[in-house]
Amino acid sequence: MAKVFIIGVTGGVGHRLAPMLIEAGHEVAGLYRKPEQKADLENEGVRPVSGDLMDMNADDMADAIRGSDIVVFSAGAAGSGKERTSKIDGQGPVKLIQACQKLGTKRVYLVSAFPEAGRGGEPNEGFEHYMRVKKQADVALVQSGLDWVILRPGTLQHEDGDGKVSLGLAVPYGNVARGNVARVLAELIGQPSIKHELIELTDGDTPVSEAVSALTR
Ligand SMILES: NC(=O)c1ccc[n+]([C@@H]2O[C@H](COP(=O)([O-])OP(=O)(O)OC[C@H]3O[C@@H](n4cnc5c(N)ncnc54)[C@H](OP(=O)(O)O)[C@@H]3O)[C@@H](O)[C@H]2O)c1
C-alpha cells in the first residue's frame, strides 16, 4: 500500500484513476482548484489538497505532495492557450520534479503526449507549442534522477474503455479511452520494478495487466 498523490485528479484520466488506486488499497490524495470539487473528492475517498498550478512554485508543490510515496501528473491546460499550456503542462512537471527532489519522493508517473499526435493536419501553433512543452517536461523528468515512468497516450477519448490496450516502447498511433489510460497507470503503480521507461499507449487487443507485465525487464 502506498500514498499516491494525483495532480489532475479531477480530470478525465485522474478521476478514473483515483478509485482504481483506492480499490487496490492505496491512500489517494489529489490537487483541486475549484472549491466545489473538495466535497466530491472527499466523498470518493480522496484527500483533497487545494492548489492552482498557475500560481504554485516548487515549495508550494512540496507542501502539497509532502508525505506521498508516488506522484502522478495528469493535469493539462486542455487547449486553453499558450501561457496556460506553458505553466500547466510545461512548468507543472518541472515544479513537481523540484518538489520531489527536495522531499526525496522518488516515484513519478507523467502523462505526456504521443509523438505522432496531430501529424498530417493543418499546422496549428497552439498545438505545436503544446507538443514542445510536453517534450520539454519529458526531458526534465528523464534527467531528474527520480524513478520515473512517462506514459504517452494516443488521442484521448471520453470513455472508460474495455481494458484492452496496445502498450510498448513504440506502438502505432491511435485513440485511447481515458479509462484505459487510468488502468495502465494503476497497473504500472502496482509494478514498481517498471521504471525509467517511456511508454506509448493506444486502445488495442491485450489486457492491461498482461500488457504492463510484458514491459518488465
Ligand atoms: N487530449 C488528448 O487527446 C491527450 C492526448 C495525450 C495526452 N494528453 C494529456 O493527458 C493528460 C490528462 O488528460 P485529461 O483528458 O485527463 O485532462 P482533463 O480532463 O482536461 O483534466 C485536466 C486536469 O488538469 C487540472 N488542471 C487544469 N488546470 C489546472 C491548474 N491551473 N491547476 C491545477 N490543476 C489544473 C484539471 O482540473 P480542473 O478540474 O480544475 O479543470 C483536471 O484535473 C493531460 O496531461 C493531457 O495533456 C491528452
The ligand as a MOL file (V3000), in Angstrom:
LIG
                    3D

  0  0  0     0  0            999 V3000
M  V30 BEGIN CTAB
M  V30 COUNTS 48 52 0 0 0
M  V30 BEGIN ATOM
M  V30 1 N -6.4650 15.2460 -25.1650 0
M  V30 2 C -5.6900 14.3170 -25.6790 0
M  V30 3 O -6.0020 13.7060 -26.7230 0
M  V30 4 C -4.4000 13.9660 -24.9910 0
M  V30 5 C -3.5520 13.0650 -25.6110 0
M  V30 6 C -2.3930 12.6560 -24.9430 0
M  V30 7 C -2.1140 13.1670 -23.6940 0
M  V30 8 N -2.9460 14.0730 -23.1150 0 CHG=1
M  V30 9 C -2.5970 14.5300 -21.7500 0
M  V30 10 O -3.2450 13.6540 -20.8570 0
M  V30 11 C -3.3560 14.2900 -19.5800 0
M  V30 12 C -4.7330 14.0120 -18.9940 0
M  V30 13 O -5.7150 14.4490 -19.8640 0
M  V30 14 P -7.2390 14.5380 -19.3870 0
M  V30 15 O -8.0800 14.4400 -20.5810 0
M  V30 16 O -7.4670 13.6450 -18.2160 0 CHG=-1
M  V30 17 O -7.2780 16.0560 -18.8890 0
M  V30 18 P -8.5380 16.9010 -18.4820 0
M  V30 19 O -9.7710 16.0770 -18.3870 0
M  V30 20 O -8.5360 18.1360 -19.3290 0
M  V30 21 O -8.1420 17.2860 -16.9790 0
M  V30 22 C -7.1140 18.1810 -16.7310 0
M  V30 23 C -6.8130 18.1520 -15.2550 0
M  V30 24 O -5.8300 19.1760 -15.0030 0
M  V30 25 C -6.3510 20.0250 -13.9730 0
M  V30 26 N -5.8930 21.3800 -14.1260 0
M  V30 27 C -6.0210 22.1910 -15.1970 0
M  V30 28 N -5.5200 23.4060 -14.9060 0
M  V30 29 C -5.0850 23.3520 -13.6210 0
M  V30 30 C -4.4740 24.2800 -12.7610 0
M  V30 31 N -4.2090 25.5280 -13.1510 0
M  V30 32 N -4.1480 23.8950 -11.5080 0
M  V30 33 C -4.4250 22.6300 -11.0830 0
M  V30 34 N -4.9910 21.6960 -11.8560 0
M  V30 35 C -5.3190 22.0670 -13.1090 0
M  V30 36 C -7.8550 19.9680 -14.1790 0
M  V30 37 O -8.5050 20.4840 -13.0460 0
M  V30 38 P -9.9720 21.1690 -13.1560 0
M  V30 39 O -10.9420 20.0630 -12.9060 0
M  V30 40 O -9.9500 22.1700 -12.0640 0
M  V30 41 O -10.0960 21.7700 -14.5190 0
M  V30 42 C -8.0260 18.4830 -14.3940 0
M  V30 43 O -7.9550 17.7900 -13.1800 0
M  V30 44 C -3.0200 15.7510 -19.8080 0
M  V30 45 O -1.7060 15.9910 -19.3490 0
M  V30 46 C -3.0720 15.8890 -21.3250 0
M  V30 47 O -2.1960 16.8960 -21.7950 0
M  V30 48 C -4.0870 14.4660 -23.7240 0
M  V30 END ATOM
M  V30 BEGIN BOND
M  V30 1 1 1 2
M  V30 2 2 2 3
M  V30 3 1 2 4
M  V30 4 1 4 5
M  V30 5 2 4 48
M  V30 6 2 5 6
M  V30 7 1 6 7
M  V30 8 2 7 8
M  V30 9 1 8 9
M  V30 10 1 8 48
M  V30 11 1 9 10
M  V30 12 1 9 46
M  V30 13 1 10 11
M  V30 14 1 11 12
M  V30 15 1 11 44
M  V30 16 1 12 13
M  V30 17 1 13 14
M  V30 18 2 14 15
M  V30 19 1 14 16
M  V30 20 1 14 17
M  V30 21 1 17 18
M  V30 22 2 18 19
M  V30 23 1 18 20
M  V30 24 1 18 21
M  V30 25 1 21 22
M  V30 26 1 22 23
M  V30 27 1 23 24
M  V30 28 1 23 42
M  V30 29 1 24 25
M  V30 30 1 25 26
M  V30 31 1 25 36
M  V30 32 1 26 27
M  V30 33 1 26 35
M  V30 34 2 27 28
M  V30 35 1 28 29
M  V30 36 1 29 30
M  V30 37 2 29 35
M  V30 38 1 30 31
M  V30 39 2 30 32
M  V30 40 1 32 33
M  V30 41 2 33 34
M  V30 42 1 34 35
M  V30 43 1 36 37
M  V30 44 1 36 42
M  V30 45 1 37 38
M  V30 46 2 38 39
M  V30 47 1 38 40
M  V30 48 1 38 41
M  V30 49 1 42 43
M  V30 50 1 44 45
M  V30 51 1 44 46
M  V30 52 1 46 47
M  V30 END BOND
M  V30 END CTAB
M  END
